[in-house]
Amino acid sequence: MRAYIIRRLLLMIPTFFLITLTIFILLRAVPGNVIDLMVAQSGSAGGGTVTRENLERALGLNFPVHVQYLKWMAGIFQGDFGEHIWTRTPILDDMLHRLPISLELGLLALITALLIALPLGILSAIRQDSGSDYLGRTIAILFISIPSFWTATLVVVYPSVWWGWSPEVTYVPFFKDPLRNLGQFIIPAIIMGMVMSGTSMRMTRTMMLEVLRQDYIRTAWSKGLRERTVVIRHALKNALIPVVTVVGIELPVLIAGSVILETIFNLPGIGQLLIQALGQRDYPAISGINVFIAAFVLLINLLVDLAYAYLDPRVHYQ
């Protein structure tokens, strides 16, 4: 196991470099330039003395692209993500301040997704072709089909029109008022969890049906064990291996969803910071956030692979 983990970590190094290089190049290829934006704003404010050359020199954009990339990567490995172009404040401090908000939203959404997907998937499998099965499959298709931003927009707009109620828009820290904080997060978490639960629910049902047809499950039934014991203790653990894979694949979807939902519900997390940085063409902030997300995805993929060995004793890593 140790040798496998070391090999995976070493393999993540070139993957990480390729990701950072792609991010850096694509940002420079996006139409629009932060220098043009700053010069235009300076001119509209009456600051005609600001020139492109001075701005490029002050922001370090006067170097060749490959030099900018090497300097940026050197700072990343030293824990320095640079400074915001507009405010000249450290990007890492801003990210660390907003990270707990995004983690809380993602964790609540993941818990919601599992609470929906596992019970409904198991129920659909053990009651195959019954009314419960058809209802569960319909719910799964519905959750997969409806985009989270559309549902979030409906939740924000229509209750305020019909009943004069709207979700809390001023962020309340958890340690200041836990109940108000959870009340603020529960709606976006449920919306994100619903979208994520659809695929997991269908995978749970499919794998449970396959496992329930295995010989050792028939043996458990023949011993007179209760249905709960057969399903939970004997079938569920083996059925969860592909489900864990699906959940691992969908975790980056939580990050993408948080970018939209944090903006709609005014949650000052990493997603909202990314939207603000994109609007301002803040290259260092956009690059730093994407690198952080990429590192998170690589780590999640490693943890998912390691979870296989726990769920299935037949899996051994050399």
TORMAR-634965 format. One record per residue (C-alpha): x, y, z; residue in one letter. Coordinates in steps of 0.25 Angstrom, whole numbers, plus 5000, padded with zeros to 4 digits. Example, Ala and Ser with C-alpha at 12.3 -4.5 7.8 and 13.67 -1.06 7.14 Angstrom:
2
504949825031A
505549965029S
This chain:
318
500050005000M
501150105003R
501850074990A
500550094983Y
500350234990I
501750274987I
501550244972R
500250314971R
500850444978L
501950444968L
501050424956L
500250544962M
501450634960I
501450634944P
499950634944T
499950764953F
500950834944F
500150804932L
498950854939I
499650984943T
500251004929L
498850984923T
498151084933I
499251194930F
499251184915I
497651184914L
497551304923L
498451384914R
497651334902A
496351394907V
495851514900P
496051644908G
497251694915N
497351744930V
498351854925I
497251904915D
496251904926L
497151974936M
497552084926V
496052104922A
495652124936Q
496852214939S
496452304927G
494952304931S
495452354945A
496352464940G
497652394942G
498252414929G
499652394933T
499552244935V
500152174923T
500152024918R
501652014920E
501552064934N
500451964938L
501151844931E
502451874939R
501651894952A
500951764950L
502051684945G
501351664931L
502451724923N
503251584924F
503151474913P
502051374916V
502951264920H
503651354930V
502351394936Q
501951244937Y
503251204944L
503251324954K
501751284957W
502051134959M
503251174968A
502351254977G
501351144977I
502351044982F
502751144993Q
501251164997G
501151294991D
499951304981F
500251454978G
499451574980E
498151624974H
498351714963I
497451824967W
497551824982T
498951774984R
498551684995T
499051544997P
498251434989I
498551324999L
497951405011D
496751425003D
496551284999M
496851235013L
495751325019H
494751285009R
495051135009L
494251095021P
493051145015I
493151065002S
493550945010L
492350955019E
491450965006L
492050855000G
492050765012L
490550795014L
490250765000A
491050635000L
490250585013I
488950625006T
489250554993A
489650425001L
488450435010L
487550434997I
488250344988A
488650224997L
487250195003P
486450224990L
487450134982G
487450024992I
485950024993L
485750024978S
486649904977A
486049824988I
484649854982R
484949844968Q
483849874958D
482949924969S
482250064971G
483450104980S
484450064969D
483750144958Y
483650264968L
485150254972G
485550244957R
484650364953T
485250444964I
486650414960A
486350454946I
485750584950L
486950614959F
487850594948I
487050674938S
486850804946I
488050894946P
488350944960S
488451094956F
487051084950W
486451024963T
487251134971A
486751244963T
485251194966L
485551184981V
486051324981V
485051394972V
483651324974Y
483551314990P
483851464990S
482751494980V
481751404986W
481951405001W
482951525003G
484051425008W
485451415002S
486751345007P
487751415016E
488651495007V
489651545018T
490651435022Y
490651395037V
491851325042P
491551185048F
492251215062F
491451345063K
490051285061D
490051135057P
488551135055L
488551255045R
489751205038N
489151065036L
487851125032G
488651205021Q
489351085016F
488250985016I
487551025003I
488751034994P
489250905000A
487950834997I
487950884983I
489350834981M
489150704988G
487850674979M
488650694966V
489750604971M
488850494977S
488250464964G
489350384958T
489750324971S
488350274973M
488350204960R
489750144962M
489350094976T
488050024970R
488849964959T
489949904967M
489049864978M
488249784968L
489449714963E
489949684977V
488649624982L
488749524971R
490049464976Q
490149324982D
490549374995Y
489349464997I
488449344993R
489149265004T
488949375014A
487449375010W
487449225012S
487949235026K
486749315030G
487449445032L
486549575033R
486449665021E
487149775028R
488349685032T
488449635017V
488449765011V
489249855020I
490249755025R
490449665013H
490049735001A
490249885003L
491749885005K
492049814992N
491049894984A
491750024989L
493050014981I
492450074968P
491650174976V
492850224983V
493450244969T
492250324964V
492350404977V
493850434974G
493550474960I
492350564964E
493150644975L
493750734965P
492350764961V
492050814975L
493150914973I
492550964959A
491250974966G
491751054977S
492251154968V
490851184963I
490051164976L
491051244984E
490751354975T
489251344975I
489151324990F
490251424993N
491151335000L
492551385001P
493351264998G
494351214987I
493351214976G
492851354978Q
494351394979L
494551324965L
493351404959I
493951534964Q
495351504959A
494751464945L
494051594944G
495251674948Q
496251594939R
497051564952D
497951464946Y
498751424958P
497451404966A
496851324955I
498051244954S
498251214968G
496751174971I
496851074959N
498151014964V
497550994977F
496350934971I
497250844963A
498050794975A
496750764982F
496250684971V
497550604970L
497450574985L
496050524984I
496350434973N
497450374981L
496550354993L
495550294985V
496550184980D
496950154994L
495550144998A
495450024989Y
496349944998A
495449965010Y
494149935003L
494649804996D
495749715003P
496049654989R
496649794985V
498149794988H
499149904984Y
500549864982Q
